[in-house]
Amino acid sequence: MFPKEPLVVVRAPAIEAQLIETFTLLTINHQSLIATKANRIVRAAKGRTVLEFGSRRAQGADAAIVGARAAYIGGCAGTACTISDEVYGVPAGGTMAHAWVQMFDNEYEAFKTYCQTYPTNATLLVDTYNTLKSGIPNAIKAFNEVLKPLGITKCGIRLDSGDLAYLTRKAREMLDEAGWTECKISVSNSLDEYLIQDMLLQGAQIDLFGVGERMITAKSEPVFGGVYKLVAVEEPDGTIVICEVKTRSQGMLQRPAAAVDPAKQHRLICAAQGYLQQTGQSEEPVRFDVAEVVPLDSGRWMVHIIKGAFTA
């Protein structure tokens, strides 16, 4: 996609084209917004996995579901929104919740039970109480007692709070010293491309980013300004009319049409040729009009259409 390139071309009777304008813009603008934000975040991660984690803070159920799909299109590896997996085939994934840890008498029992229940997909949330003093030691203990006897070496931990750059560096040291070099480290907690870039510059040891509300709401720039414009009219005889509208401020002596100089004409001709080729109408006759909109002393406006103002 390039600047000023049409995303969608609608060819229809005028009233039908106008009836679908709002819904078309709603669909294209929202999902392009999320896909764009997701792509910025994925590029900031520099090849590390990014998952979409934002459903609970999305702006409505539909925004969560189609937003997860848009994030996947933008480069995310998957989503925590399972209905997007069911409806659109976006890979669903996630880790344990703090509530899982809190439902057990102690952290170790929570980790051990989780590893027994999901031995091939054990990613343990280690920051419920104290990441370095209890979370990671208990995770290592659970891995040793449950996964190692099964010959499983692939596992993971997740951090959702604290100084993530520092904690992930320490976590990597502790895991490697314990022999769990294949254990992946994932992080979450109000991340975006700026925070991800900053953490990596600090030497953070992170394999996966779970990104939530700042992606699903495109918090840094929450509006995608796509527009829906009439660019051509087809006459009854099949002639395609391309009309450029120009106006001028009151008191200016130059006519508005004078602004459509040879350079502007060349750009309009190139744009028209691209449009006609895209719509399969490159062999149709084309006419270029200019509509002058001129202010009157009465406060009203006069519109003067110059048919065939220039030719290709």
C-alpha positions as CSV (number, residue, x, y, z in Angstrom):
1,M,0.0,0.0,0.0
2,F,1.4,3.4,-1.0
3,P,0.4,7.0,-0.3
4,K,-2.8,8.1,-2.2
5,E,-3.3,4.5,-3.5
6,P,-7.0,3.4,-3.3
7,L,-7.6,0.6,-0.9
8,V,-11.1,-0.2,-2.3
9,V,-12.7,0.9,-5.5
10,V,-16.6,1.0,-5.5
11,R,-18.3,1.1,-8.9
12,A,-22.1,1.4,-8.6
13,P,-25.1,3.6,-9.2
14,A,-24.7,6.8,-7.1
15,I,-27.3,6.1,-4.5
16,E,-26.1,2.5,-3.9
17,A,-22.5,3.7,-3.6
18,Q,-23.5,6.3,-1.0
19,L,-25.6,3.9,1.0
20,I,-22.5,1.7,1.8
21,E,-20.2,4.7,2.4
22,T,-20.4,4.8,6.2
23,F,-20.1,1.0,6.7
24,T,-17.3,0.7,4.2
25,L,-15.3,3.5,6.0
26,L,-16.0,2.0,9.4
27,T,-14.7,-1.4,8.3
28,I,-11.6,-0.2,6.5
29,N,-10.6,2.6,8.9
30,H,-10.9,0.5,12.1
31,Q,-9.2,-2.6,10.9
32,S,-6.5,-0.7,9.0
33,L,-5.8,1.3,12.2
34,I,-5.3,-1.8,14.3
35,A,-3.3,-3.6,11.6
36,T,-1.0,-0.5,11.2
37,K,-0.4,-0.3,15.0
38,A,0.2,-4.0,15.2
39,N,2.8,-3.8,12.4
40,R,4.6,-1.0,14.2
41,I,4.8,-3.1,17.4
42,V,5.9,-6.2,15.5
43,R,8.7,-4.3,13.8
44,A,9.8,-2.9,17.1
45,A,10.1,-6.5,18.5
46,K,12.8,-7.2,15.9
47,G,11.7,-10.8,15.1
48,R,10.4,-11.8,18.5
49,T,6.9,-13.2,18.8
50,V,4.1,-10.7,19.4
51,L,0.6,-11.8,20.6
52,E,-2.5,-9.7,20.7
53,F,-3.8,-9.6,24.4
54,G,-6.2,-6.6,24.3
55,S,-9.8,-8.0,24.2
56,R,-10.8,-7.0,27.7
57,R,-10.0,-3.4,27.0
58,A,-11.2,-3.2,23.4
59,Q,-13.9,-0.7,22.5
60,G,-16.7,-3.2,22.2
61,A,-17.0,-6.9,21.4
62,D,-16.8,-6.5,17.6
63,A,-13.7,-4.3,18.0
64,A,-12.1,-7.1,20.0
65,I,-12.9,-9.8,17.5
66,V,-12.1,-8.1,14.2
67,G,-9.3,-6.2,15.9
68,A,-7.6,-9.4,16.8
69,R,-7.9,-10.4,13.1
70,A,-6.5,-7.1,12.0
71,A,-3.6,-7.5,14.4
72,Y,-2.8,-10.9,12.9
73,I,-2.9,-9.4,9.4
74,G,-0.5,-6.7,10.8
75,G,2.0,-9.3,11.8
76,C,1.1,-10.7,15.3
77,A,1.6,-14.4,15.6
78,G,-1.8,-14.9,17.4
79,T,-4.3,-13.6,19.9
80,A,-5.8,-14.4,23.3
81,C,-9.3,-13.8,21.8
82,T,-10.4,-17.4,21.2
83,I,-13.5,-16.5,19.2
84,S,-11.3,-14.9,16.6
85,D,-9.7,-18.3,16.3
86,E,-13.1,-19.9,15.8
87,V,-14.4,-17.3,13.4
88,Y,-11.4,-16.2,11.4
89,G,-8.7,-18.9,12.1
90,V,-6.4,-16.5,14.0
91,P,-4.2,-18.8,16.2
92,A,-5.3,-18.5,19.8
93,G,-2.8,-18.6,22.6
94,G,-2.1,-17.4,26.1
95,T,-0.7,-18.3,29.5
96,M,-2.0,-18.8,33.1
97,A,-3.7,-16.0,35.0
98,H,-2.9,-14.6,38.4
99,A,-6.2,-16.0,39.6
100,W,-4.9,-19.5,39.0
101,V,-1.9,-18.9,41.3
102,Q,-4.1,-17.3,44.0
103,M,-6.6,-20.3,44.0
104,F,-3.9,-22.6,45.5
105,D,-2.5,-22.7,49.0
106,N,0.9,-21.7,47.7
107,E,2.6,-20.7,44.4
108,Y,4.5,-23.9,44.0
109,E,1.4,-26.1,44.1
110,A,-0.2,-23.8,41.5
111,F,2.8,-24.2,39.2
112,K,3.1,-28.0,39.7
113,T,-0.6,-28.5,39.0
114,Y,-0.4,-26.4,35.9
115,C,2.6,-28.3,34.6
116,Q,0.8,-31.6,35.2
117,T,-2.3,-30.3,33.4
118,Y,-0.5,-28.7,30.4
119,P,2.9,-30.4,30.3
120,T,3.6,-29.5,26.6
121,N,2.4,-25.9,27.0
122,A,3.6,-24.9,30.5
123,T,4.1,-21.1,30.7
124,L,4.1,-20.0,34.3
125,L,3.2,-16.5,35.5
126,V,5.9,-15.8,38.0
127,D,5.1,-12.3,39.4
128,T,2.1,-12.9,41.6
129,Y,4.1,-12.5,44.8
130,N,7.8,-12.0,44.3
131,T,9.4,-12.6,40.8
132,L,13.0,-13.3,41.9
133,K,12.6,-14.7,45.4
134,S,9.6,-17.0,44.8
135,G,8.2,-17.0,41.3
136,I,11.2,-18.1,39.3
137,P,12.6,-20.5,42.0
138,N,9.1,-22.2,42.2
139,A,8.8,-22.4,38.4
140,I,12.2,-24.0,38.2
141,K,11.2,-26.5,40.9
142,A,8.0,-27.4,39.1
143,F,9.8,-27.8,35.8
144,N,12.4,-30.1,37.5
145,E,9.8,-32.2,39.3
146,V,7.1,-32.5,36.5
147,L,8.6,-31.8,33.1
148,K,12.2,-33.1,33.4
149,P,11.1,-36.7,34.2
150,L,8.9,-36.5,31.0
151,G,11.9,-35.4,28.9
152,I,10.2,-32.1,28.2
153,T,12.6,-29.2,27.9
154,K,10.4,-26.6,26.2
155,C,8.5,-24.4,28.6
156,G,8.1,-20.7,29.6
157,I,7.6,-18.0,32.2
158,R,5.7,-14.7,31.9
159,L,6.2,-11.4,33.8
160,D,3.4,-8.9,34.0
161,S,4.8,-6.3,36.3
162,G,7.9,-4.6,37.6
163,D,11.1,-3.5,35.8
164,L,10.8,-5.9,32.9
165,A,14.2,-5.2,31.4
166,Y,16.0,-5.9,34.7
167,L,13.8,-8.8,35.7
168,T,14.1,-10.6,32.4
169,R,17.9,-10.4,32.5
170,K,17.9,-11.9,36.0
171,A,15.3,-14.5,35.0
172,R,17.5,-15.6,32.1
173,E,20.5,-16.0,34.3
174,M,18.5,-18.1,36.9
175,L,16.9,-20.3,34.2
176,D,20.2,-20.9,32.4
177,E,22.0,-21.8,35.7
178,A,19.3,-24.3,36.4
179,G,19.7,-25.9,33.0
180,W,16.5,-24.6,31.5
181,T,18.1,-22.8,28.5
182,E,15.1,-23.5,26.3
183,C,12.6,-21.9,28.6
184,K,11.1,-18.9,26.9
185,I,10.5,-15.6,28.6
186,S,7.4,-13.6,27.8
187,V,6.2,-10.2,29.1
188,S,3.0,-8.2,29.1
189,N,1.6,-5.1,30.8
190,S,0.6,-2.0,28.8
191,L,3.2,-2.4,26.1
192,D,3.6,-0.6,22.9
193,E,6.3,-0.2,20.2
194,Y,8.1,2.5,22.2
195,L,8.3,0.5,25.5
196,I,9.4,-2.6,23.6
197,Q,12.2,-0.7,21.8
198,D,13.3,0.8,25.1
199,M,13.4,-2.5,26.9
200,L,15.4,-4.1,24.1
201,L,17.9,-1.3,24.2
202,Q,18.4,-2.0,27.9
203,G,19.3,-5.6,27.1
204,A,16.0,-7.2,28.1
205,Q,16.0,-11.0,27.6
206,I,12.5,-11.4,26.1
207,D,11.2,-14.0,23.6
208,L,7.6,-13.0,23.4
209,F,5.5,-9.9,23.9
210,G,1.8,-10.0,24.9
211,V,0.5,-6.5,23.8
212,G,-3.0,-5.4,25.0
213,E,-4.9,-2.2,25.1
214,R,-2.3,0.0,23.4
215,M,-2.6,-2.2,20.3
216,I,-6.3,-3.0,20.2
217,T,-7.2,0.7,20.7
218,A,-4.2,2.1,18.8
219,K,-3.8,4.4,21.8
220,S,-1.0,6.6,20.4
221,E,-3.0,7.6,17.3
222,P,-6.6,6.3,17.6
223,V,-8.0,7.6,14.3
224,F,-7.3,6.3,10.8
225,G,-8.3,9.0,8.4
226,G,-9.4,7.0,5.3
227,V,-11.9,8.8,3.1
228,Y,-14.5,7.8,0.6
229,K,-14.5,10.1,-2.4
230,L,-16.3,10.3,-5.8
231,V,-13.5,10.2,-8.4
232,A,-15.3,9.6,-11.6
233,V,-18.8,9.6,-13.2
234,E,-19.8,7.3,-16.1
235,E,-22.0,9.1,-18.7
236,P,-24.8,7.2,-20.5
237,D,-22.7,6.8,-23.6
238,G,-19.9,5.1,-21.5
239,T,-17.6,8.1,-21.2
240,I,-15.8,8.2,-17.9
241,V,-15.7,11.7,-16.5
242,I,-12.9,12.7,-14.2
243,C,-13.7,16.0,-12.4
244,E,-11.2,18.1,-10.5
245,V,-12.9,20.7,-8.1
246,K,-11.1,24.0,-7.5
247,T,-12.0,27.1,-5.6
248,R,-10.4,30.4,-4.7
249,S,-10.7,33.0,-1.9
250,Q,-12.8,36.1,-2.5
251,G,-10.7,38.9,-4.0
252,M,-8.3,36.7,-5.9
253,L,-8.1,37.6,-9.6
254,Q,-6.9,34.3,-10.9
255,R,-9.6,31.8,-12.0
256,P,-9.7,28.5,-10.0
257,A,-9.1,26.5,-13.2
258,A,-5.7,28.1,-13.6
259,A,-4.5,26.0,-10.6
260,V,-4.9,22.9,-12.8
261,D,-1.6,23.6,-14.6
262,P,0.3,21.1,-16.8
263,A,1.9,19.4,-13.8
264,K,-1.4,18.9,-12.1
265,Q,-3.0,17.7,-15.3
266,H,-0.2,15.1,-15.6
267,R,-0.9,13.8,-12.1
268,L,-4.6,13.6,-12.7
269,I,-4.0,11.7,-16.0
270,C,-1.7,9.2,-14.3
271,A,-4.2,8.7,-11.5
272,A,-7.0,8.2,-13.9
273,Q,-5.1,5.7,-16.0
274,G,-4.3,3.7,-12.8
275,Y,-7.9,3.8,-11.7
276,L,-9.2,2.7,-15.1
277,Q,-6.7,-0.1,-15.4
278,Q,-7.6,-1.3,-11.9
279,T,-11.3,-1.3,-12.7
280,G,-10.9,-2.9,-16.2
281,Q,-12.0,0.2,-18.0
282,S,-8.7,1.2,-19.7
283,E,-10.3,1.1,-23.1
284,E,-13.2,3.4,-22.2
285,P,-13.3,7.0,-23.5
286,V,-12.3,9.5,-20.8
287,R,-13.1,13.2,-20.3
288,F,-11.4,15.5,-17.9
289,D,-13.6,18.3,-16.4
290,V,-12.8,21.1,-14.0
291,A,-15.4,22.5,-11.6
292,E,-14.7,26.0,-10.5
293,V,-16.3,27.1,-7.2
294,V,-16.3,30.9,-7.0
295,P,-17.5,33.0,-4.0
296,L,-20.0,35.8,-4.8
297,D,-20.4,39.2,-3.1
298,S,-23.8,38.0,-1.8
299,G,-22.1,35.3,0.3
300,R,-23.3,32.5,-1.9
301,W,-21.2,30.4,-4.3
302,M,-21.3,29.9,-8.0
303,V,-20.2,26.6,-9.6
304,H,-18.9,26.6,-13.2
305,I,-18.1,23.3,-14.9
306,I,-15.6,23.4,-17.7
307,K,-16.2,20.2,-19.7
308,G,-13.1,18.8,-21.5
309,A,-10.8,21.2,-19.7
310,F,-7.8,19.2,-20.9
311,T,-7.0,15.9,-22.6
312,A,-4.8,13.0,-21.9
